[in-house]
């Protein structure tokens, strides 16, 4: 037996279920705990008491909630004052609503006021289960489950885990199922049913979102500590490394530091463990959290023993023992005595070690915890073997081996390992199925997308052809209309030219008649000359005015914007000059214009010169060509 490798308890009481109710409560408070630093203040009992007495009785419960939620340094004084007030008001429910009672339970948990949380939880459960206090009962059960898990009282923990299970049957919400699996895992862990504990912890992980980092870290810690109890250091380190990937060391929640330190110690990462324990001891002192400080002292003492610094090891164990006695934490007292016996053994003070263990033998049996039994039997057989008491050494060795093989031996390990492999295979199959489903969905979406694009393109082509057809028809109609208009204009233009030519012919005829009359009049007697001169005057006086008005109206009907274009070039053109321009537009010569306007050719030529100047044409420009191009 002397050749056996010693296995030592490196921790006194890991908090297995510190995660239970925080999983049930809001995620915002968790984030605040991890990331937000709130300035703490001193709790002055007299000042708070005076403020409390000055408010109405109906507002006192709400005042207690504010006290719990405020960040105080001296939490021991705060907890003592709160306990006194809750005790005094246990029969006074004035102003206590369902929501307020629920908030009180939640706040007590998040501030880690263990005794206050326990007192409020019992107060809640002792209230008749009616309409008013139905919801807070679940929060109270979660708080009591945490309380008894911290104190390693498995019988009491089982009671509240069973109550949680009853609620899960009634209200199977995701959050409630998660809380149940966490606490059930804690209970199985305490009882040494590590396979069942692993199953429940993994079910809790499956119910936790990847974004809920604090919950995942806590669950990984629970699995890591479970594997430590089974002496599976590699698995424990794997889970602790996974938790450090999720949250860096500086963002670790305070209640997990001790678990981290124990794992670091057992895996021989002494420098990291030293840093972890110094950090948590400093925090526990600053915040005055005695339970956390007691646990930290005990674990730090074990680290010092492992390093061979026995005087410091005993010093920190004594500090832890003193706090455990003050708070009545029996499990901590027993663990400290086992740890002290380990130090004596390493110092070769075998009699002192034996007497220390002998004092707690009945208490260890009463607790009947796997971790505690293992921690007691292992050093006992080594101590009595060193003392030469073979019978006792063999008896304790057999108890140790039986305990180990039953709970942490090859069979339990192989069962958990096989289950984990099966779980991984199942998860792998599920992931593959999910990936295949995702691929099928993506393929379907791609087909739908391509089909939609094709339909859209076809629809666009149809719309394009419809619009194109409409456009062509519109263009055709416009073309026909323009052709019709052009035809009408051409007809009007021809009509205008015809009328003008007719008028020119008339004017020429009149001119010939006047010439003939003048010849005849010369040979006539005087008495006939007067009559023929009158006829000549009538021929001469029947000028072109009526024709010009008709001409202008017809011309404007054919060339509507002609005059406007001319006036844009020159505003000085007279009406007669505009008519001459109109006739030039019809390609009439000066002689023809002279016939139509009953003027001389010279007069028309003079008018053309004036028009050229007004239109600012140079000497080389052709007036008629310019007008034709307008």
ABEGO torsion letter per residue (X at the ends): XAABBBBBBABABBBAAAAAAAAABBAAAAAAAAABBBBBBBBBAAAAAAAAAABBAAAAAAAAAAAAABBBABAAAAAAAAAAAAAAAAABABGBBAAAAAAAAAAAAAAGBAAAAAAAAAAAAABBBBAAAAAAAAAAAAAAAAAAAAAGBAAAAAAAAAAAAAAAAABBBAAAAAAAAAAAAAAAAAAGBAAAAAAAAAAAAAABBAABAAAAAAAAAAAAAAAAAAGBAAAAAAAAAAAAAABBAAABBAAAAAAAAAAAAAAGBAAAAAAAAAAAAAAAAAAGBAAAAAAAAAAAAAAAAAAGBAAAAAAAAAAAAAAAAAAGBAAAAAAAAAAAAAAAAAAGBAAAAAAAAAAAAAAAAAAGBAAAAAAAAAAAAAAAAAAGBAAAAAAAAAAAAAAAAAAABAAAAAAAAAAAAAAAAAAAAAAAAAAAAAAAAAAAAAAAAAAAAAAAAAAAAAAAAAAAAAAAAAAAAAAAAAAAAAAAAAAAAAAAAAAAAAAAAAAAAAAAAAAAAAAAAAABBAAAAAAAAAAAAAAAABBAAAAAAAAAAAAAAABAAAAAAAAAABAABBAAAAAAAAAAAAGBBAAAAAAAAGBBAAAAAAAAAAAAAAAGBBAABBAAAAAAAX
